[in-house]
Amino acid sequence: MSKIDLENLKDKDGNFDINKVQEVVDRLPIVPPVTVDRQKDFTVKVNRSRMSSFPDRLPTMGLMPFPIDEHEHIGNYETPHNLYLTLARAYNKLTMRLEDLEKRMDSYEKRME
């Protein structure tokens, strides 16, 4: 994981150089760019009915979240997208571990019978 060196983005007076910042934003976008036609698909929520039961896994589309930036305002500037992916990955991992424990308990109980 590589971090951006903020000092390299500043001018000689110590202020952020907007051109250097924009270069980083263009090179490493937080949200992948979406075409105008595809953006229209996102404006209407497809799943309009409430869930009847909570799923065992949350969809992540194979995406991993960005690392959380650690500073005095930790979490304040995280995107909803990144927070969702962080929570979904953690939830899915816990569900997988719980299922593994349940299988191990079942096999243990069968051996004890």
DOBADREN-531730 format. One record per residue: x, y, z of N, C-alpha, C in turn; residue number from 0. Coordinates in Angstrom, 1 decimal. Layout:
N
R    n_xx    n_yy    n_zz   ca_xx   ca_yy   ca_zz    c_xx    c_yy    c_zz  pos
R       X       Y       Z       X       Y       Z       X       Y       Z  NUM
...
//
This chain:
113
R    n_xx    n_yy    n_zz   ca_xx   ca_yy   ca_zz    c_xx    c_yy    c_zz  pos
R     0.9    -1.2     0.0     0.0     0.0     0.0     0.9     1.2     0.0    0
R     0.7     2.1    -0.9     1.5     3.3    -1.0     0.6     4.6    -0.5    1
R     1.3     5.4     0.2     0.6     6.6     0.7     1.1     7.8    -0.2    2
R     0.3     8.8    -0.3     0.7    10.0    -1.0     1.5    10.9    -0.1    3
R     2.6    11.4    -0.6     3.4    12.3     0.2     2.9    13.7     0.0    4
R     2.2    14.2     1.0     1.5    15.5     0.9     2.5    16.7     0.7    5
R     3.7    16.5     1.2     4.7    17.6     1.0     5.1    17.8    -0.4    6
R     5.0    16.7    -1.2     5.3    16.8    -2.7     4.2    17.6    -3.4    7
R     3.0    17.7    -2.8     1.9    18.4    -3.4     1.9    19.9    -3.1    8
R     2.8    20.4    -2.3     2.8    21.8    -1.9     3.8    22.6    -2.8    9
R     3.5    23.9    -2.9     4.4    24.8    -3.6     5.5    25.3    -2.6   10
R     6.3    26.2    -3.0     7.5    26.7    -2.2     7.0    27.4    -1.0   11
R     5.7    28.0    -1.0     5.2    28.7     0.2     4.5    27.8     1.2   12
R     4.4    26.5     0.8     3.8    25.5     1.7     2.3    25.4     1.5   13
R     1.7    26.0     0.4     0.3    25.8     0.1     0.2    24.7    -1.0   14
R    -1.0    24.0    -0.9    -1.2    23.0    -1.9    -1.3    23.5    -3.3   15
R    -0.6    22.9    -4.2    -0.6    23.3    -5.6    -1.7    22.5    -6.3   16
R    -2.8    23.3    -6.7    -4.0    22.7    -7.3    -3.7    21.8    -8.5   17
R    -2.7    22.1    -9.3    -2.4    21.3   -10.4    -1.8    19.9   -10.0   18
R    -0.9    19.9    -9.0    -0.4    18.7    -8.5    -1.4    17.8    -7.8   19
R    -2.3    18.5    -7.0    -3.4    17.7    -6.4    -4.3    17.1    -7.5   20
R    -4.7    17.9    -8.5    -5.5    17.4    -9.5    -4.9    16.2   -10.3   21
R    -3.6    16.3   -10.4    -2.9    15.2   -11.1    -3.0    13.9   -10.3   22
R    -3.0    14.0    -8.9    -3.1    12.8    -8.1    -4.6    12.3    -8.2   23
R    -5.5    13.2    -8.2    -7.0    12.8    -8.3    -7.2    12.1    -9.6   24
R    -6.7    12.6   -10.6    -6.9    12.0   -12.0    -6.2    10.6   -12.0   25
R    -5.0    10.5   -11.4    -4.3     9.2   -11.5    -4.8     8.2   -10.5   26
R    -5.3     8.6    -9.4    -5.9     7.7    -8.3    -7.3     8.1    -7.9   27
R    -8.3     7.9    -8.7    -9.6     8.3    -8.3   -10.2     7.5    -7.2   28
R   -10.9     8.1    -6.3   -11.5     7.4    -5.2   -12.7     6.5    -5.6   29
R   -13.4     7.1    -6.6   -14.6     6.3    -7.2   -14.3     6.2    -8.6   30
R   -14.4     5.0    -9.2   -14.1     4.8   -10.6   -15.0     5.6   -11.4   31
R   -14.5     6.2   -12.5   -15.4     7.1   -13.4   -16.5     6.2   -14.0   32
R   -17.6     6.9   -14.2   -18.8     6.2   -14.7   -19.3     7.1   -15.9   33
R   -19.7     6.4   -17.0   -20.2     7.1   -18.2   -21.5     7.7   -17.9   34
R   -21.9     8.7   -18.6   -23.2     9.4   -18.4   -24.3     8.4   -18.6   35
R   -24.3     7.5   -19.6   -25.3     6.5   -19.8   -25.5     5.6   -18.6   36
R   -24.3     5.2   -18.0   -24.3     4.2   -16.9   -24.8     5.0   -15.6   37
R   -24.5     6.3   -15.5   -24.9     7.0   -14.4   -26.4     7.1   -14.3   38
R   -27.1     7.1   -15.4   -28.6     7.1   -15.4   -29.1     5.8   -14.7   39
R   -28.4     4.7   -14.8   -28.8     3.4   -14.2   -28.8     3.5   -12.6   40
R   -27.9     4.4   -12.1   -27.7     4.5   -10.7   -28.8     5.4   -10.0   41
R   -29.5     6.2   -10.8   -30.4     7.2   -10.3   -31.7     6.6    -9.8   42
R   -32.0     5.4   -10.2   -33.2     4.7    -9.8   -32.8     3.4    -9.0   43
R   -33.2     3.3    -7.7   -32.9     2.2    -6.9   -33.7     1.0    -7.4   44
R   -33.0    -0.1    -7.8   -33.6    -1.3    -8.3   -34.3    -2.0    -7.2   45
R   -33.7    -2.2    -6.1   -34.3    -3.0    -5.0   -35.2    -2.0    -4.1   46
R   -36.5    -2.0    -4.4   -37.4    -1.1    -3.7   -38.1    -1.8    -2.5   47
R   -38.2    -3.1    -2.5   -38.9    -3.7    -1.4   -37.9    -4.0    -0.2   48
R   -38.4    -3.9     1.0   -37.5    -4.3     2.1   -37.2    -5.8     2.1   49
R   -36.1    -6.1     2.7   -35.7    -7.5     2.8   -36.7    -8.3     3.8   50
R   -37.0    -9.5     3.5   -37.7   -10.3     4.4   -36.8   -11.0     5.4   51
R   -35.5   -11.2     5.1   -34.5   -11.6     6.0   -33.2   -11.1     5.6   52
R   -32.3   -11.0     6.5   -31.0   -10.4     6.2   -30.1   -11.5     5.5   53
R   -29.4   -11.1     4.4   -28.6   -12.1     3.7   -27.4   -12.5     4.5   54
R   -26.9   -13.7     4.2   -25.7   -14.2     4.8   -24.4   -13.5     4.3   55
R   -24.5   -13.0     3.1   -23.4   -12.2     2.5   -23.9   -10.9     1.9   56
R   -23.1    -9.9     2.0   -23.4    -8.6     1.4   -22.6    -8.5     0.1   57
R   -23.1    -8.0    -0.9   -22.4    -7.9    -2.2   -21.3    -6.8    -2.1   58
R   -20.2    -7.2    -2.8   -19.0    -6.2    -2.8   -18.6    -6.0    -4.3   59
R   -19.1    -6.8    -5.2   -18.7    -6.7    -6.6   -17.2    -7.0    -6.7   60
R   -16.6    -7.7    -5.8   -15.2    -8.1    -5.8   -14.3    -6.9    -5.4   61
R   -14.9    -5.8    -5.0   -14.1    -4.6    -4.7   -13.6    -4.6    -3.2   62
R   -12.4    -4.2    -3.0   -11.9    -4.0    -1.7   -12.0    -2.5    -1.3   63
R   -12.1    -2.2     0.0   -12.2    -0.8     0.4   -10.8    -0.2     0.4   64
R   -10.8     1.2     0.3    -9.5     1.9     0.5    -9.1     1.8     2.0   65
R    -7.8     1.9     2.3    -7.5     1.9     3.7    -8.0     3.2     4.4   66
R    -8.4     3.1     5.6    -8.9     4.3     6.4    -7.7     5.2     6.7   67
R    -7.9     6.5     6.4    -6.8     7.4     6.7    -6.9     7.7     8.2   68
R    -5.7     7.6     8.9    -5.6     7.8    10.3    -5.2     9.3    10.6   69
R    -6.0    10.0    11.2    -5.7    11.4    11.7    -6.7    11.8    12.7   70
R    -6.7    13.0    13.2    -7.6    13.4    14.3    -9.0    13.4    13.9   71
R    -9.3    13.4    12.6   -10.7    13.4    12.1   -11.0    12.0    11.4   72
R   -10.5    11.0    12.0   -10.6     9.6    11.4   -12.1     9.3    11.2   73
R   -12.3     8.9     9.9   -13.7     8.5     9.5   -14.6     9.6     9.0   74
R   -14.2    10.9     9.3   -15.0    12.0     8.8   -15.1    12.2     7.3   75
R   -14.0    11.8     6.7   -13.9    12.1     5.2   -13.9    10.8     4.4   76
R   -14.4     9.7     5.0   -14.5     8.5     4.2   -15.8     8.6     3.4   77
R   -15.8     8.1     2.2   -17.0     8.1     1.4   -17.9     7.0     1.8   78
R   -19.2     7.2     1.6   -20.2     6.1     1.9   -19.8     4.8     1.2   79
R   -19.3     4.9     0.0   -18.9     3.7    -0.8   -17.8     2.9     0.0   80
R   -16.8     3.7     0.5   -15.7     3.0     1.2   -16.2     2.4     2.5   81
R   -17.1     3.2     3.2   -17.6     2.7     4.5   -18.4     1.4     4.3   82
R   -19.2     1.4     3.2   -20.0     0.2     2.9   -19.1    -1.0     2.6   83
R   -18.1    -0.8     1.8   -17.2    -1.9     1.4   -16.5    -2.4     2.7   84
R   -16.1    -1.5     3.5   -15.4    -1.9     4.8   -16.3    -2.8     5.6   85
R   -17.5    -2.3     5.8   -18.5    -3.0     6.6   -18.9    -4.4     6.0   86
R   -19.1    -4.3     4.7   -19.5    -5.6     4.0   -18.4    -6.6     4.1   87
R   -17.2    -6.2     3.9   -16.1    -7.2     3.9   -16.0    -7.8     5.3   88
R   -16.1    -6.9     6.4   -16.0    -7.4     7.7   -17.2    -8.3     8.1   89
R   -18.4    -7.9     7.6   -19.6    -8.8     7.9   -19.4   -10.1     7.2   90
R   -19.0   -10.1     6.0   -18.8   -11.4     5.2   -17.8   -12.3     5.9   91
R   -16.7   -11.6     6.3   -15.6   -12.4     7.0   -16.1   -13.0     8.3   92
R   -16.9   -12.3     9.1   -17.4   -12.8    10.3   -18.4   -13.9    10.1   93
R   -19.3   -13.7     9.0   -20.3   -14.8     8.7   -19.5   -16.1     8.3   94
R   -18.5   -15.9     7.5   -17.7   -17.1     7.1   -17.1   -17.8     8.3   95
R   -16.6   -17.0     9.2   -15.9   -17.6    10.4   -17.0   -18.3    11.3   96
R   -18.2   -17.7    11.4   -19.3   -18.3    12.2   -19.7   -19.6    11.6   97
R   -19.9   -19.6    10.2   -20.3   -20.8     9.6   -19.2   -22.0     9.8   98
R   -18.0   -21.6     9.8   -16.9   -22.6    10.0   -17.0   -23.1    11.4   99
R   -17.2   -22.2    12.4   -17.4   -22.7    13.8   -18.6   -23.6    14.0  100
R   -19.7   -23.2    13.3   -20.9   -24.1    13.4   -20.6   -25.5    12.8  101
R   -19.9   -25.6    11.7   -19.5   -26.9    11.2   -18.6   -27.7    12.1  102
R   -17.7   -27.0    12.7   -16.8   -27.6    13.6   -17.5   -28.1    14.9  103
R   -18.5   -27.3    15.3   -19.3   -27.7    16.5   -20.1   -28.9    16.2  104
R   -20.7   -28.9    15.0   -21.6   -30.1    14.5   -20.7   -31.3    14.5  105
R   -19.5   -31.3    13.9   -18.7   -32.5    13.9   -18.2   -32.9    15.2  106
R   -18.0   -31.9    16.1   -17.6   -32.3    17.5   -18.8   -32.9    18.2  107
R   -20.0   -32.4    18.0   -21.2   -33.0    18.7   -21.4   -34.4    18.2  108
R   -21.2   -34.7    16.9   -21.4   -36.0    16.3   -20.4   -37.0    16.9  109
R   -19.1   -36.5    17.1   -18.1   -37.4    17.7   -18.4   -37.7    19.2  110
R   -19.1   -36.8    19.9   -19.4   -37.0    21.3   -20.6   -37.9    21.5  111
R   -21.4   -38.1    20.4   -22.6   -39.0    20.6   -22.2   -40.5    20.6  112
//
